[in-house]
């Protein structure tokens, strides 16, 4: 892999009654990850339709930045705590992408200016 941007998009599923607890555990992770120099975007949130689904969206400047994130204390702390919540459907629902960002302009979005 070259050193172009890395994106991870996907979701995990927990029991609906566990989703809020999982999201609460993720708040410090998101806040600290967004401060990492190699993190371009890091978002975790509740799906609007599926009651146990948690949406994951991550972007990094490079594969090395992703590796540094995964080795970070805040990521390891989160993972240890999150392991206490059973995952119904997990990491195989995430996809990794590598590439360069591009701009597609307002014409693709219809009448937005």
Secondary structure, DSSP 8 states (H G I E B T S, - for coil): --SSEEEEEEEEEE-GGGHHHHHHHHHHHHHHHTTSTTEEEEEEEE-SS-TTEEEEEEEESSHHHHHHHHHSHHHHHHHHHHTTS-EEE-GGG-EEEEE------GGGGSS--
